Amino acid sequence: MTQSTGYLLAAIGPLFIGYLYDTAHLWTIPIITLIFVSVIVTVFGMLSGRNRYV
């Protein structure tokens, strides 16, 4: 289930970035969106990789 959600988001991502570029006619908003998503993914990756007892 998680893998299919990841593939779905990966397939929609380029279309969404292209839509943002077509709407704004600038690369600023799509790049800021990519940076924002990258920061969120990094934070969640660091949280999920913690050395904890489960």
N, CA, C and O atoms as a Tinker XYZ file with bonds, in Angstrom:
   216  protein
     1  N      0.830000   -1.198000    0.000000    73     2
     2  CA     0.000000    0.000000    0.000000    64     1     3
     3  C      0.870000    1.255000    0.000000    63     2     4     5
     4  O      0.629000    2.187000   -0.768000    81     3
     5  N      1.870000    1.271000    0.857000    73     3     6
     6  CA     2.743000    2.439000    0.936000    64     5     7
     7  C      3.524000    2.622000   -0.356000    63     6     8     9
     8  O      3.701000    3.744000   -0.830000    81     7
     9  N      3.989000    1.521000   -0.921000    73     7    10
    10  CA     4.756000    1.612000   -2.157000    64     9    11
    11  C      3.902000    2.156000   -3.298000    63    10    12    13
    12  O      4.387000    2.957000   -4.097000    81    11
    13  N      2.655000    1.740000   -3.387000    73    11    14
    14  CA     1.794000    2.255000   -4.455000    64    13    15
    15  C      1.509000    3.744000   -4.260000    63    14    16    17
    16  O      1.402000    4.486000   -5.236000    81    15
    17  N      1.387000    4.181000   -3.011000    73    15    18
    18  CA     1.201000    5.614000   -2.753000    64    17    19
    19  C      2.439000    6.396000   -3.168000    63    18    20    21
    20  O      2.331000    7.480000   -3.740000    81    19
    21  N      3.614000    5.847000   -2.880000    73    19    22
    22  CA     4.857000    6.497000   -3.290000    64    21    23
    23  C      4.972000    6.609000   -4.798000    63    22    24    25
    24  O      5.376000    7.648000   -5.320000    81    23
    25  N      4.618000    5.538000   -5.500000    73    23    26
    26  CA     4.653000    5.575000   -6.963000    64    25    27
    27  C      3.643000    6.581000   -7.522000    63    26    28    29
    28  O      3.921000    7.269000   -8.505000    81    27
    29  N      2.488000    6.657000   -6.896000    73    27    30
    30  CA     1.473000    7.609000   -7.343000    64    29    31
    31  C      1.971000    9.050000   -7.180000    63    30    32    33
    32  O      1.826000    9.871000   -8.086000    81    31
    33  N      2.554000    9.342000   -6.029000    73    31    34
    34  CA     3.096000   10.688000   -5.810000    64    33    35
    35  C      4.257000   10.972000   -6.754000    63    34    36    37
    36  O      4.395000   12.092000   -7.246000    81    35
    37  N      5.090000    9.970000   -7.009000    73    35    38
    38  CA     6.212000   10.158000   -7.929000    64    37    39
    39  C      5.731000   10.408000   -9.352000    63    38    40    41
    40  O      6.387000   11.123000  -10.109000    81    39
    41  N      4.600000    9.830000   -9.720000    73    39    42
    42  CA     4.063000   10.038000  -11.066000    64    41    43
    43  C      3.389000   11.397000  -11.192000    63    42    44    45
    44  O      3.433000   12.011000  -12.258000    81    43
    45  N      2.772000   11.871000  -10.128000    73    43    46
    46  CA     2.070000   13.154000  -10.164000    64    45    47
    47  C      3.025000   14.332000   -9.997000    63    46    48    49
    48  O      2.741000   15.433000  -10.469000    81    47
    49  N      4.154000   14.105000   -9.328000    73    47    50
    50  CA     5.096000   15.184000   -9.028000    64    49    51
    51  C      5.527000   16.021000  -10.233000    63    50    52    53
    52  O      5.387000   17.243000  -10.195000    81    51
    53  N      6.044000   15.410000  -11.296000    73    51    54
    54  CA     6.458000   16.208000  -12.448000    64    53    55
    55  C      5.306000   16.982000  -13.105000    63    54    56    57
    56  O      5.489000   18.098000  -13.590000    81    55
    57  N      4.136000   16.374000  -13.111000    73    55    58
    58  CA     2.979000   17.079000  -13.678000    64    57    59
    59  C      2.622000   18.303000  -12.832000    63    58    60    61
    60  O      2.295000   19.362000  -13.366000    81    59
    61  N      2.687000   18.147000  -11.518000    73    59    62
    62  CA     2.373000   19.255000  -10.617000    64    61    63
    63  C      3.395000   20.385000  -10.751000    63    62    64    65
    64  O      3.022000   21.558000  -10.774000    81    63
    65  N      4.668000   20.040000  -10.837000    73    63    66
    66  CA     5.706000   21.058000  -11.003000    64    65    67
    67  C      5.530000   21.770000  -12.352000    63    66    68    69
    68  O      5.702000   22.985000  -12.440000    81    67
    69  N      5.194000   21.023000  -13.386000    73    67    70
    70  CA     4.928000   21.636000  -14.685000    64    69    71
    71  C      3.719000   22.553000  -14.645000    63    70    72    73
    72  O      3.715000   23.615000  -15.268000    81    71
    73  N      2.692000   22.142000  -13.910000    73    71    74
    74  CA     1.504000   22.985000  -13.748000    64    73    75
    75  C      1.852000   24.282000  -13.020000    63    74    76    77
    76  O      1.397000   25.357000  -13.409000    81    75
    77  N      2.663000   24.178000  -11.960000    73    75    78
    78  CA     3.082000   25.393000  -11.246000    64    77    79
    79  C      3.868000   26.328000  -12.163000    63    78    80    81
    80  O      3.686000   27.545000  -12.126000    81    79
    81  N      4.742000   25.748000  -12.985000    73    79    82
    82  CA     5.511000   26.585000  -13.906000    64    81    83
    83  C      4.599000   27.235000  -14.957000    63    82    84    85
    84  O      4.751000   28.417000  -15.262000    81    83
    85  N      3.668000   26.475000  -15.501000    73    83    86
    86  CA     2.746000   27.031000  -16.495000    64    85    87
    87  C      1.867000   28.121000  -15.900000    63    86    88    89
    88  O      1.516000   29.077000  -16.591000    81    87
    89  N      1.508000   27.990000  -14.632000    73    87    90
    90  CA     0.667000   28.985000  -13.982000    64    89    91
    91  C      1.436000   30.269000  -13.685000    63    90    92    93
    92  O      0.924000   31.366000  -13.910000    81    91
    93  N      2.662000   30.136000  -13.182000    73    91    94
    94  CA     3.423000   31.298000  -12.736000    64    93    95
    95  C      4.323000   31.878000  -13.826000    63    94    96    97
    96  O      4.703000   33.046000  -13.744000    81    95
    97  N      4.671000   31.094000  -14.838000    73    95    98
    98  CA     5.616000   31.499000  -15.887000    64    97    99
    99  C      6.976000   31.866000  -15.315000    63    98   100   101
   100  O      7.735000   32.614000  -15.931000    81    99
   101  N      7.278000   31.340000  -14.143000    73    99   102
   102  CA     8.578000   31.507000  -13.496000    64   101   103
   103  C      8.965000   30.176000  -12.871000    63   102   104   105
   104  O      8.108000   29.341000  -12.583000    81   103
   105  N     10.261000   29.986000  -12.663000    73   103   106
   106  CA    10.717000   28.777000  -11.998000    64   105   107
   107  C     10.807000   28.948000  -10.487000    63   106   108   109
   108  O     11.113000   27.987000   -9.780000    81   107
   109  N     10.550000   30.133000   -9.985000    73   107   110
   110  CA    10.705000   30.399000   -8.557000    64   109   111
   111  C      9.757000   29.555000   -7.712000    63   110   112   113
   112  O     10.201000   28.902000   -6.767000    81   111
   113  N      8.492000   29.551000   -8.022000    73   111   114
   114  CA     7.499000   28.820000   -7.218000    64   113   115
   115  C      7.728000   27.304000   -7.283000    63   114   116   117
   116  O      7.681000   26.652000   -6.240000    81   115
   117  N      7.972000   26.716000   -8.461000    73   115   118
   118  CA     8.256000   25.275000   -8.466000    64   117   119
   119  C      9.520000   24.897000   -7.686000    63   118   120   121
   120  O      9.546000   23.864000   -7.018000    81   119
   121  N     10.562000   25.724000   -7.766000    73   119   122
   122  CA    11.796000   25.431000   -7.040000    64   121   123
   123  C     11.573000   25.538000   -5.541000    63   122   124   125
   124  O     12.069000   24.703000   -4.784000    81   123
   125  N     10.832000   26.555000   -5.098000    73   123   126
   126  CA    10.519000   26.681000   -3.669000    64   125   127
   127  C      9.702000   25.481000   -3.203000    63   126   128   129
   128  O      9.915000   24.980000   -2.099000    81   127
   129  N      8.772000   25.014000   -4.028000    73   127   130
   130  CA     7.986000   23.835000   -3.692000    64   129   131
   131  C      8.877000   22.603000   -3.558000    63   130   132   133
   132  O      8.707000   21.814000   -2.628000    81   131
   133  N      9.818000   22.433000   -4.471000    73   131   134
   134  CA    10.731000   21.294000   -4.397000    64   133   135
   135  C     11.612000   21.363000   -3.158000    63   134   136   137
   136  O     11.864000   20.339000   -2.523000    81   135
   137  N     12.081000   22.550000   -2.805000    73   135   138
   138  CA    12.897000   22.709000   -1.600000    64   137   139
   139  C     12.066000   22.377000   -0.365000    63   138   140   141
   140  O     12.544000   21.693000    0.540000    81   139
   141  N     10.828000   22.857000   -0.324000    73   139   142
   142  CA     9.945000   22.591000    0.810000    64   141   143
   143  C      9.699000   21.094000    0.975000    63   142   144   145
   144  O      9.781000   20.567000    2.085000    81   143
   145  N      9.401000   20.416000   -0.116000    73   143   146
   146  CA     9.153000   18.978000   -0.063000    64   145   147
   147  C     10.432000   18.235000    0.350000    63   146   148   149
   148  O     10.369000   17.274000    1.116000    81   147
   149  N     11.574000   18.673000   -0.150000    73   147   150
   150  CA    12.838000   18.036000    0.213000    64   149   151
   151  C     13.134000   18.171000    1.702000    63   150   152   153
   152  O     13.623000   17.229000    2.326000    81   151
   153  N     12.842000   19.333000    2.271000    73   151   154
   154  CA    13.057000   19.530000    3.704000    64   153   155
   155  C     12.140000   18.613000    4.510000    63   154   156   157
   156  O     12.572000   17.999000    5.486000    81   155
   157  N     10.883000   18.521000    4.103000    73   155   158
   158  CA     9.936000   17.657000    4.820000    64   157   159
   159  C     10.365000   16.190000    4.727000    63   158   160   161
   160  O     10.312000   15.470000    5.724000    81   159
   161  N     10.787000   15.743000    3.552000    73   159   162
   162  CA    11.224000   14.360000    3.387000    64   161   163
   163  C     12.477000   14.101000    4.229000    63   162   164   165
   164  O     12.606000   13.034000    4.828000    81   163
   165  N     13.393000   15.060000    4.279000    73   163   166
   166  CA    14.599000   14.910000    5.090000    64   165   167
   167  C     14.265000   14.797000    6.571000    63   166   168   169
   168  O     14.819000   13.948000    7.269000    81   167
   169  N     13.369000   15.642000    7.051000    73   167   170
   170  CA    12.979000   15.599000    8.464000    64   169   171
   171  C     12.338000   14.258000    8.806000    63   170   172   173
   172  O     12.704000   13.638000    9.804000    81   171
   173  N     11.392000   13.806000    7.999000    73   171   174
   174  CA    10.747000   12.525000    8.270000    64   173   175
   175  C     11.729000   11.368000    8.135000    63   174   176   177
   176  O     11.628000   10.392000    8.879000    81   175
   177  N     12.664000   11.451000    7.217000    73   175   178
   178  CA    13.682000   10.408000    7.083000    64   177   179
   179  C     14.583000   10.344000    8.301000    63   178   180   181
   180  O     14.936000    9.259000    8.764000    81   179
   181  N     14.955000   11.504000    8.819000    73   179   182
   182  CA    15.784000   11.523000   10.025000    64   181   183
   183  C     15.007000   11.000000   11.232000    63   182   184   185
   184  O     15.568000   10.295000   12.070000    81   183
   185  N     13.727000   11.337000   11.326000    73   183   186
   186  CA    12.918000   10.848000   12.432000    64   185   187
   187  C     12.701000    9.337000   12.349000    63   186   188   189
   188  O     12.698000    8.651000   13.372000    81   187
   189  N     12.524000    8.827000   11.153000    73   187   190
   190  CA    12.272000    7.390000   11.020000    64   189   191
   191  C     13.543000    6.574000   11.179000    63   190   192   193
   192  O     13.467000    5.377000   11.453000    81   191
   193  N     14.703000    7.184000   11.017000    73   191   194
   194  CA    15.972000    6.466000   11.141000    64   193   195
   195  C     16.601000    6.548000   12.512000    63   194   196   197
   196  O     17.745000    6.131000   12.693000    81   195
   197  N     15.875000    7.077000   13.483000    73   195   198
   198  CA    16.428000    7.192000   14.830000    64   197   199
   199  C     16.700000    5.812000   15.414000    63   198   200   201
   200  O     16.042000    4.829000   15.073000    81   199
   201  N     17.670000    5.768000   16.286000    73   199   202
   202  CA    18.016000    4.546000   16.963000    64   201   203
   203  C     17.162000    4.446000   18.236000    63   202   204   205
   204  O     17.523000    4.978000   19.286000    81   203
   205  N     16.020000    3.751000   18.115000    73   203   206
   206  CA    15.074000    3.631000   19.221000    64   205   207
   207  C     14.706000    2.185000   19.420000    63   206   208   209
   208  O     14.813000    1.360000   18.512000    81   207
   209  N     14.276000    1.899000   20.612000    73   207   210
   210  CA    13.753000    0.565000   20.915000    64   209   211
   211  C     12.266000    0.552000   20.595000    63   210   212   213
   212  O     11.520000    1.434000   21.021000    81   211
   213  N     11.844000   -0.457000   19.840000    73   211   214
   214  CA    10.438000   -0.551000   19.463000    64   213   215
   215  C      9.785000   -1.668000   20.243000    63   214   216
   216  O      8.592000   -1.921000   20.077000    81   215
